Amino acid sequence: MIPLFKPYMPHDLPEIKNILYSGALSYGKWGKEFEKVLGEYIGNNNILTTNSFNSAMLLLLSTLGLKSGDEIIASPMACLASNQPFATYGLNIIWADINPKNGSLCPDSVKQKITKNTKAIFHNHFCGYVGKVDEISQIAKEKGLFLIDDAIEAFGSEYKGNKVGDFFSDATVYSFQTVRLPNTIDGGAVSFHNKELYDRAVLLRDYGIDRRKFRDDLNEINPLCDITLAGYGCTLSEINNYIGCLQMREIDNLLSIQMQNAEQWQNKLKEDTSANPIELNSNTKPNNWVYGVLAENKRKFIQEYREKGYYASGVHLPNNYYSVFGKQEELKGVNEFYSKFVALPCGWWINK
């Protein structure tokens, strides 16, 4: 059966052995290079990598100065990994409804959920399909809220020709976990539009240490270098960064294959009246991590396409099903979308 997800890995990794025996395994040359190519690709050089998506999320929340008890508005129709850090961090997550035709946040619902305690909007781009960028951005601007793009599944997706990470948000968070493109086996990243926030995040990522001042002329720890921030230890290793660099050399080709596969699905589904492709928001281009459809009989559609050799799946369970986030009202759009959404394999591994 053709899988829905498959980790990509370059055939040749010529520098792996050299790195392993170099004595320089932690963040260094390859880490800086990976961040450089990522920044060039998304059009925003204020980007730093982390050792996991979860680390990127926690680092982001600390950088923005959010604190326990603050409210953040988010979509429950997302990967659990996107929303779980809010519970870990002690934030109150407030669910907004979604457009049942494509899974993106509904701007009107977001507006209705804002209170005096709201500090941020977390804009998930569901399965790589870009949401209502202009509308959500305008709401955040009018209300003075932080806007975060959740690109856990949307690296390479575009809006008006710009890559996710170069929109209008304050920050964007990415996953480089095994089934993503690029994948560093595990890892993540966060980018900022504000240089001051980026500089703060650089310190928070590495225990609050300013590496430019941490050692004296004898390479001893400098007693004059104060630590003023309570930070994390979440830098990405040189092995992971090196793998990421090699994957970025192939990213355009891999995404191009996925685009071709999406076109194949679009043509094929013209013959299948049991499902329709999900509706794209205007001026958007998904990365086609999966090919999303809305099926009138979801279970039957999944079974039929698995019998045809394609591992069809609903992918995510709405996160408002989980008690960890607290009980909230039912959301009509979420229920309708979840009852129909099916993802079909669309990745670089599929032979057309």
Backbone hydrogen bonds in HBPLUS format (Angstrom, degrees):
<---DONOR---> <-ACCEPTOR-->    atom                        ^
c    i                          cat <-CA-CA->   ^        H-A-AA   ^      H-
h    n   atom  resd res      DA  || num        DHA   H-A  angle D-A-AA Bond
n    s   type  num  typ     dist DA aas  dist angle  dist       angle   num
A0002-ILE N   A0309-GLY O   2.74 MM 307  5.93 164.7  1.77 156.9 152.3     1
A0311-TYR N   A0002-ILE O   2.93 MM 309  5.92 161.6  1.97 167.8 165.4     2
A0016-ILE N   A0013-LEU O   3.18 MM   3  5.78 166.6  2.20 122.6 126.8     3
A0019-ILE N   A0015-GLU O   2.91 MM   4  6.13 159.4  1.95 160.6 166.3     4
A0020-LEU N   A0016-ILE O   2.93 MM   4  6.18 164.5  1.96 156.1 160.5     5
A0021-TYR N   A0017-LYS O   3.15 MM   4  6.36 148.6  2.25 149.5 155.9     6
A0022-SER N   A0019-ILE O   3.15 MM   3  4.97 167.5  2.17 105.9 108.8     7
A0238-GLU N   A0025-LEU O   2.77 MM 213  5.22 174.7  1.77 147.3 148.5     8
A0032-LYS N   A0028-GLY O   2.98 MM   4  6.23 160.3  2.02 159.6 163.7     9
A0033-GLU N   A0029-LYS O   3.04 MM   4  6.29 151.0  2.12 142.3 151.0    10
A0034-PHE N   A0030-TRP O   2.87 MM   4  5.98 159.3  1.91 145.8 150.8    11
A0035-GLU N   A0031-GLY O   3.11 MM   4  6.30 165.8  2.13 147.8 151.5    12
A0036-LYS N   A0032-LYS O   2.99 MM   4  6.12 145.7  2.11 137.6 147.5    13
A0037-VAL N   A0033-GLU O   2.99 MM   4  6.32 163.1  2.02 156.4 158.3    14
A0038-LEU N   A0034-PHE O   2.95 MM   4  6.11 155.9  2.00 150.2 157.6    15
A0039-GLY N   A0035-GLU O   2.94 MM   4  6.02 162.8  1.97 145.0 149.6    16
A0040-GLU N   A0036-LYS O   3.03 MM   4  6.27 157.2  2.08 148.1 154.2    17
A0041-TYR N   A0037-VAL O   3.02 MM   4  6.09 148.9  2.12 138.7 147.0    18
A0042-ILE N   A0038-LEU O   3.00 MM   4  6.30 164.8  2.02 160.3 162.4    19
A0043-GLY N   A0039-GLY O   2.90 MM   4  5.67 131.3  2.14 138.8 151.0    20
A0044-ASN N   A0039-GLY O   3.01 MM   5  4.85 137.2  2.20 136.2 142.7    21
A0192-PHE N   A0046-ASN O   2.88 MM 146  5.48 151.5  1.96 151.5 160.5    22
A0048-LEU N   A0190-VAL O   3.08 MM 142  5.74 160.3  2.12 148.1 152.1    23
A0190-VAL N   A0048-LEU O   3.03 MM 142  5.74 153.1  2.11 153.2 160.3    24
A0050-THR N   A0188-GLY O   2.78 MM 138  5.05 155.5  1.84 134.4 132.4    25
A0188-GLY N   A0050-THR O   3.08 MM 138  5.05 152.3  2.16 130.5 128.2    26
A0051-ASN N   A0234-CYS O   2.93 MM 183  5.29 135.1  2.13 126.3 133.5    27
A0056-ALA N   A0052-SER O   3.12 MM   4  6.38 152.6  2.20 138.6 145.9    28
A0057-MET N   A0053-PHE O   2.93 MM   4  6.26 151.8  2.01 151.3 158.9    29
A0058-LEU N   A0054-ASN O   3.00 MM   4  6.31 168.1  2.01 155.9 157.6    30
A0059-LEU N   A0055-SER O   2.86 MM   4  5.91 161.2  1.89 150.1 156.1    31
A0060-LEU N   A0056-ALA O   2.94 MM   4  6.02 152.9  2.01 140.4 147.9    32
A0061-LEU N   A0057-MET O   2.96 MM   4  6.28 163.5  1.99 155.6 158.9    33
A0062-SER N   A0058-LEU O   3.06 MM   4  6.25 158.9  2.10 147.7 153.1    34
A0063-THR N   A0059-LEU O   2.92 MM   4  6.09 157.1  1.97 147.4 154.4    35
A0064-LEU N   A0060-LEU O   3.00 MM   4  6.27 154.6  2.07 154.0 159.8    36
A0066-LEU N   A0061-LEU O   3.19 MM   5  5.67 150.1  2.29 168.5 165.9    37
A0065-GLY N   A0062-SER O   3.01 MM   3  5.05 147.1  2.12  99.9 110.3    38
A0070-ASP N   A0067-LYS O   3.02 MM   3  5.83 164.4  2.04 146.9 149.6    39
A0069-GLY N   A0090-GLY O   2.90 MM  21  6.18 154.4  1.96 140.9 144.0    40
A0092-ASN N   A0070-ASP O   2.80 MM  22  5.96 170.3  1.80 158.5 161.2    41
A0071-GLU N   A0117-ASN O   3.12 MM  46  5.62 164.3  2.15 143.1 138.2    42
A0119-LYS N   A0071-GLU O   2.89 MM  48  5.83 167.5  1.90 156.9 155.0    43
A0072-ILE N   A0092-ASN O   3.00 MM  20  6.32 152.6  2.08 151.2 154.4    44
A0094-ILE N   A0072-ILE O   2.89 MM  22  6.00 167.7  1.91 150.7 153.1    45
A0073-ILE N   A0120-ALA O   3.01 MM  47  6.42 162.8  2.04 155.1 154.5    46
A0122-PHE N   A0073-ILE O   2.78 MM  49  6.02 170.6  1.79 177.1 178.1    47
A0074-ALA N   A0094-ILE O   3.06 MM  20  6.29 156.0  2.12 148.5 153.7    48
A0096-ALA N   A0074-ALA O   2.95 MM  22  5.96 156.5  2.01 156.1 159.7    49
A0319-ASN N   A0076-PRO O   2.67 MM 243  4.57 171.5  1.68 136.1 134.2    50
A0082-SER N   A0079-CYS O   2.90 MM   3  5.43 146.3  2.01 112.7 122.3    51
A0084-GLN N   A0080-LEU O   2.88 MM   4  5.81 159.7  1.92 166.9 171.2    52
A0086-PHE N   A0083-ASN O   3.08 MM   3  5.69 144.6  2.21 115.9 125.0    53
A0087-ALA N   A0084-GLN O   2.99 MM   3  5.41 123.3  2.32 110.9 124.0    54
A0088-THR N   A0084-GLN O   3.12 MM   4  6.47 161.3  2.16 154.1 159.8    55
A0089-TYR N   A0085-PRO O   2.88 MM   4  5.94 149.6  1.98 142.7 150.3    56
A0090-GLY N   A0086-PHE O   3.03 MM   4  6.15 116.6  2.45 133.3 148.1    57
A0091-LEU N   A0086-PHE O   2.88 MM   5  5.16 150.5  1.97 158.7 156.1    58
A0090-GLY N   A0087-ALA O   3.17 MM   3  5.08 146.1  2.29  96.3 106.4    59
A0106-CYS N   A0097-ASP O   2.99 MM   9  5.74 164.4  2.02 144.3 139.2    60
A0099-ASN N   A0104-SER O   2.80 MM   5  5.51 158.4  1.84 159.7 165.7    61
A0102-ASN N   A0099-ASN O   3.15 MM   3  5.83 162.6  2.19 120.0 124.5    62
A0103-GLY N   A0099-ASN O   2.83 MM   4  5.35 153.3  1.90 173.0 169.0    63
A0279-GLU N   A0101-LYS O   3.09 MM 178  5.72 156.1  2.15 145.5 146.6    64
A0109-SER N   A0106-CYS O   3.08 MM   3  5.37 118.7  2.48 105.4 120.0    65
A0110-VAL N   A0106-CYS O   3.02 MM   4  6.33 158.8  2.07 157.1 163.9    66
A0111-LYS N   A0107-PRO O   3.01 MM   4  6.30 162.5  2.04 153.9 157.3    67
A0112-GLN N   A0108-ASP O   3.18 MM   4  6.44 157.5  2.24 144.6 149.9    68
A0113-LYS N   A0109-SER O   3.18 MM   4  6.40 132.3  2.42 144.0 156.0    69
A0113-LYS N   A0110-VAL O   3.11 MM   3  5.29 138.7  2.29 102.2 113.7    70
A0114-ILE N   A0111-LYS O   3.35 MM   3  5.67 160.3  2.39 108.8 114.3    71
A0118-THR N   A0115-THR O   3.15 MM   3  5.32 162.8  2.18 107.3 112.7    72
A0146-PHE N   A0119-LYS O   3.10 MM  27  6.36 165.2  2.12 149.2 144.5    73
A0121-ILE N   A0146-PHE O   2.82 MM  25  6.27 150.8  1.91 157.5 166.2    74
A0148-ILE N   A0121-ILE O   2.90 MM  27  6.18 167.4  1.91 171.1 174.4    75
A0123-HIS N   A0148-ILE O   2.68 MM  25  5.90 162.6  1.71 174.9 178.7    76
A0150-ASP N   A0123-HIS O   2.80 MM  27  5.55 178.4  1.80 131.4 131.8    77
A0125-HIS N   A0150-ASP O   3.22 MM  25  6.11 160.6  2.26 157.1 152.9    78
A0128-GLY N   A0125-HIS O   3.13 MM   3  5.60 154.1  2.20 137.1 130.5    79
A0129-TYR N   A0126-PHE O   2.80 MM   3  5.33 168.3  1.81 127.6 129.6    80
A0133-VAL N   A0131-GLY O   2.93 MM   2  5.61 122.8  2.27 111.4  95.2    81
A0136-ILE N   A0132-LYS O   3.09 MM   4  6.12 169.3  2.10 156.4 159.8    82
A0137-SER N   A0133-VAL O   2.98 MM   4  5.98 159.9  2.02 151.0 157.5    83
A0138-GLN N   A0134-ASP O   2.96 MM   4  6.13 154.6  2.03 147.9 154.4    84
A0139-ILE N   A0135-GLU O   3.13 MM   4  6.42 154.5  2.20 145.9 152.1    85
A0140-ALA N   A0136-ILE O   3.08 MM   4  6.35 165.0  2.10 152.5 155.8    86
A0141-LYS N   A0137-SER O   2.99 MM   4  6.19 158.8  2.04 149.1 155.2    87
A0142-GLU N   A0138-GLN O   2.92 MM   4  6.09 164.2  1.94 150.7 154.8    88
A0143-LYS N   A0139-ILE O   3.01 MM   4  6.15 153.8  2.08 150.4 157.0    89
A0144-GLY N   A0140-ALA O   2.93 MM   4  5.80 112.8  2.39 138.1 152.7    90
A0145-LEU N   A0140-ALA O   2.91 MM   5  4.81 162.3  1.95 141.9 145.3    91
A0144-GLY N   A0141-LYS O   3.35 MM   3  5.17 152.9  2.43  95.8 103.6    92
A0170-ASP N   A0147-LEU O   2.79 MM  23  5.40 145.5  1.91 141.1 152.1    93
A0171-ALA N   A0147-LEU O   3.41 MM  24  6.86 150.7  2.50 152.9 156.7    94
A0149-ASP N   A0171-ALA O   2.86 MM  22  6.32 162.8  1.89 154.9 157.3    95
A0173-VAL N   A0149-ASP O   3.03 MM  24  6.46 158.8  2.07 171.3 175.9    96
A0151-ALA N   A0173-VAL O   2.90 MM  22  5.67 146.1  2.02 157.4 168.5    97
A0154-ALA N   A0151-ALA O   3.10 MM   3  4.47 157.4  2.15  93.5 100.6    98
A0157-SER N   A0154-ALA O   3.05 MM   3  5.33 165.5  2.07 127.0 130.3    99
A0164-VAL N   A0157-SER O   2.90 MM   7  5.80 141.9  2.04 163.3 160.8   100
A0158-GLU N   A0285-LYS O   2.77 MM 127  4.90 166.8  1.78 147.8 152.5   101
A0285-LYS N   A0158-GLU O   2.87 MM 127  4.90 152.4  1.95 140.3 138.8   102
A0159-TYR N   A0162-ASN O   2.80 MM   3  5.24 153.3  1.87 148.1 156.2   103
A0162-ASN N   A0159-TYR O   2.94 MM   3  5.24 166.3  1.96 117.0 120.4   104
A0160-LYS N   A0283-ASN O   2.73 MM 123  5.08 164.7  1.75 155.6 160.0   105
A0166-ASP N   A0163-LYS O   2.96 MM   3  5.79 147.3  2.07 147.9 150.0   106
A0193-HIS N   A0170-ASP O   3.20 MM  23  5.56 157.3  2.25 137.5 138.3   107
A0172-THR N   A0191-SER O   2.96 MM  19  5.23 149.6  2.05 138.8 145.5   108
A0191-SER N   A0172-THR O   2.85 MM  19  5.23 158.2  1.89 149.8 157.3   109
A0174-TYR N   A0189-ALA O   2.84 MM  15  5.07 165.7  1.86 150.8 151.1   110
A0189-ALA N   A0174-TYR O   3.16 MM  15  5.07 149.8  2.25 126.2 125.9   111
A0176-PHE N   A0187-GLY O   2.81 MM  11  4.84 167.6  1.82 130.3 127.3   112
A0184-THR N   A0176-PHE O   2.84 MM   8  5.52 158.6  1.89 145.8 147.2   113
A0180-ARG N   A0177-GLN O   2.92 MM   3  5.64 167.5  1.94 136.3 138.5   114
A0198-TYR N   A0194-ASN O   3.07 MM   4  6.41 157.8  2.12 150.6 157.3   115
A0199-ASP N   A0195-LYS O   2.88 MM   4  6.13 162.6  1.91 152.7 156.5   116
A0200-ARG N   A0196-GLU O   3.03 MM   4  6.21 153.4  2.10 142.9 150.1   117
A0201-ALA N   A0197-LEU O   2.90 MM   4  6.15 154.8  1.96 148.2 155.4   118
A0202-VAL N   A0198-TYR O   2.95 MM   4  6.27 149.6  2.04 152.5 160.6   119
A0204-LEU N   A0200-ARG O   3.01 MM   4  6.32 165.5  2.03 152.0 156.4   120
A0205-ARG N   A0201-ALA O   2.85 MM   4  5.93 148.2  1.95 150.6 157.4   121
A0206-ASP N   A0203-LEU O   3.05 MM   3  5.48 147.2  2.16 110.2 119.4   122
A0208-GLY N   A0203-LEU O   2.74 MM   5  4.40 138.0  1.92 148.2 140.0   123
A0232-TYR N   A0204-LEU O   2.64 MM  28  5.83 171.8  1.65 170.2 167.6   124
A0234-CYS N   A0205-ARG O   3.12 MM  29  5.62 172.0  2.13 160.2 161.9   125
A0209-ILE N   A0206-ASP O   3.00 MM   3  5.78 167.7  2.02 125.1 129.0   126
A0207-TYR N   A0232-TYR O   2.61 MM  25  4.84 149.7  1.70 145.5 148.5   127
A0213-LYS N   A0210-ASP O   2.99 MM   3  5.80 159.3  2.03 124.6 130.0   128
A0214-PHE N   A0210-ASP O   3.12 MM   4  6.02 124.1  2.45 143.8 157.4   129
A0222-ASN N   A0214-PHE O   2.75 MM   8  5.40 170.4  1.76 142.0 143.8   130
A0216-ASP N   A0220-GLU O   2.77 MM   4  5.44 152.3  1.85 150.4 159.5   131
A0219-ASN N   A0216-ASP O   2.92 MM   3  5.05 159.3  1.96 113.4 117.3   132
A0225-CYS N   A0222-ASN O   3.06 MM   3  5.49 164.9  2.08 114.4 119.1   133
A0241-ASN N   A0237-SER O   2.94 MM   4  6.18 162.9  1.97 152.3 157.8   134
A0242-TYR N   A0238-GLU O   2.84 MM   4  5.86 155.6  1.90 143.6 150.0   135
A0243-ILE N   A0239-ILE O   3.06 MM   4  6.32 162.4  2.09 150.8 155.0   136
A0244-GLY N   A0240-ASN O   2.95 MM   4  6.21 155.0  2.02 146.1 153.5   137
A0245-CYS N   A0241-ASN O   2.92 MM   4  6.24 150.4  2.01 147.0 154.7   138
A0246-LEU N   A0242-TYR O   3.11 MM   4  6.47 159.7  2.15 153.5 157.5   139
A0247-GLN N   A0243-ILE O   2.97 MM   4  6.23 155.6  2.03 149.4 156.7   140
A0248-MET N   A0244-GLY O   2.97 MM   4  6.19 150.1  2.06 148.6 156.1   141
A0249-ARG N   A0246-LEU O   3.17 MM   3  5.33 139.0  2.35  98.7 109.8   142
A0250-GLU N   A0247-GLN O   2.95 MM   3  5.33 148.1  2.06 108.4 118.1   143
A0254-LEU N   A0250-GLU O   2.99 MM   4  6.19 162.9  2.02 161.9 167.5   144
A0255-LEU N   A0251-ILE O   2.96 MM   4  6.10 165.7  1.98 154.3 157.8   145
A0256-SER N   A0252-ASP O   2.95 MM   4  6.04 144.5  2.08 139.3 149.6   146
A0257-ILE N   A0253-ASN O   3.06 MM   4  6.35 151.0  2.15 145.9 152.4   147
A0258-GLN N   A0254-LEU O   3.14 MM   4  6.47 155.6  2.20 143.8 150.3   148
A0259-MET N   A0255-LEU O   2.94 MM   4  6.21 147.3  2.05 143.4 152.2   149
A0260-GLN N   A0256-SER O   3.03 MM   4  6.34 156.3  2.09 147.7 153.4   150
A0261-ASN N   A0257-ILE O   2.91 MM   4  6.23 153.2  1.98 148.6 156.4   151
A0262-ALA N   A0258-GLN O   2.92 MM   4  6.17 149.1  2.02 143.0 151.3   152
A0263-GLU N   A0259-MET O   3.05 MM   4  6.38 152.0  2.13 146.5 153.7   153
A0264-GLN N   A0260-GLN O   3.01 MM   4  6.33 147.3  2.12 142.2 151.5   154
A0265-TRP N   A0261-ASN O   2.93 MM   4  6.28 155.2  1.99 148.9 155.1   155
A0266-GLN N   A0262-ALA O   2.88 MM   4  6.13 159.0  1.92 148.5 154.7   156
A0267-ASN N   A0263-GLU O   3.08 MM   4  6.32 157.3  2.13 145.7 150.5   157
A0268-LYS N   A0264-GLN O   2.91 MM   4  6.11 159.6  1.95 148.9 155.3   158
A0269-LEU N   A0265-TRP O   2.83 MM   4  5.94 161.7  1.86 158.7 161.6   159
A0270-LYS N   A0267-ASN O   3.31 MM   3  5.51 155.1  2.38 102.4 109.7   160
A0271-GLU N   A0268-LYS O   3.14 MM   3  5.92 161.2  2.17 116.9 122.1   161
A0272-ASP N   A0269-LEU O   3.08 MM   3  4.82 154.6  2.15  95.1 103.1   162
A0296-GLU N   A0274-SER O   3.28 MM  22  6.22 155.3  2.35 156.5 163.1   163
A0276-ASN N   A0294-LEU O   3.06 MM  18  5.36 152.9  2.14 135.1 140.4   164
A0294-LEU N   A0276-ASN O   2.75 MM  18  5.36 156.7  1.80 154.3 161.3   165
A0278-ILE N   A0292-GLY O   3.09 MM  14  5.76 161.3  2.13 131.3 130.2   166
A0291-TYR N   A0344-LEU O   3.01 MM  53  5.04 163.3  2.04 147.4 151.0   167
A0344-LEU N   A0291-TYR O   2.85 MM  53  5.04 156.6  1.90 136.7 144.6   168
A0293-VAL N   A0342-VAL O   2.92 MM  49  5.40 159.5  1.96 158.4 165.1   169
A0342-VAL N   A0293-VAL O   2.94 MM  49  5.40 153.4  2.01 152.3 154.6   170
A0295-ALA N   A0340-LYS O   2.90 MM  45  4.87 170.4  1.90 131.4 129.3   171
A0301-PHE N   A0297-ASN O   2.93 MM   4  6.10 161.6  1.96 158.3 164.4   172
A0302-ILE N   A0298-LYS O   2.94 MM   4  6.18 165.0  1.97 157.1 160.4   173
A0303-GLN N   A0299-ARG O   3.02 MM   4  6.25 166.9  2.04 151.8 155.3   174
A0304-GLU N   A0300-LYS O   2.89 MM   4  6.09 163.7  1.92 152.8 157.3   175
A0305-TYR N   A0301-PHE O   3.00 MM   4  6.19 165.0  2.02 154.3 157.7   176
A0306-ARG N   A0302-ILE O   2.99 MM   4  6.12 146.5  2.10 147.4 156.7   177
A0307-GLU N   A0303-GLN O   3.00 MM   4  6.21 150.9  2.08 145.6 153.5   178
A0308-LYS N   A0304-GLU O   3.09 MM   4  6.40 131.4  2.34 134.2 147.2   179
A0310-TYR N   A0305-TYR O   2.86 MM   5  5.45 162.7  1.89 156.6 152.8   180
A0309-GLY N   A0306-ARG O   2.99 MM   3  4.99 152.4  2.07  99.5 108.3   181
A0312-ALA N   A0310-TYR O   2.81 MM   2  5.74 121.1  2.16 116.3  99.0   182
A0313-SER N   A0343-ALA O   3.10 MM  30  5.34 153.2  2.17 142.8 150.9   183
A0343-ALA N   A0313-SER O   2.67 MM  30  5.34 174.3  1.67 158.7 160.6   184
A0316-HIS N   A0314-GLY O   2.76 MM   2  5.91 125.5  2.05 118.6 102.9   185
A0321-TYR N   A0318-PRO O   3.07 MM   3  5.93 161.2  2.11 124.3 127.6   186
A0322-TYR N   A0319-ASN O   3.07 MM   3  5.62 161.9  2.10 115.1 120.3   187
A0325-PHE N   A0322-TYR O   3.36 MM   3  6.23 165.4  2.39 120.2 122.8   188
A0326-GLY N   A0323-SER O   2.96 MM   3  5.14 164.2  1.99 112.2 117.3   189
A0335-ASN N   A0331-LEU O   3.06 MM   4  6.31 167.3  2.07 157.8 161.3   190
A0336-GLU N   A0332-LYS O   2.99 MM   4  6.23 162.4  2.02 153.7 158.4   191
A0337-PHE N   A0333-GLY O   2.93 MM   4  6.04 167.6  1.95 151.0 154.9   192
A0338-TYR N   A0334-VAL O   2.90 MM   4  5.97 172.6  1.90 156.9 159.5   193
A0339-SER N   A0335-ASN O   3.09 MM   4  6.12 146.1  2.21 139.0 147.6   194
A0340-LYS N   A0337-PHE O   3.02 MM   3  5.45 155.3  2.09 111.0 118.8   195
A0341-PHE N   A0337-PHE O   2.84 MM   4  5.81 155.7  1.89 166.4 174.5   196
A0350-ILE N   A0347-GLY O   3.23 MM   3  6.00 173.7  2.23 124.9 126.4   197
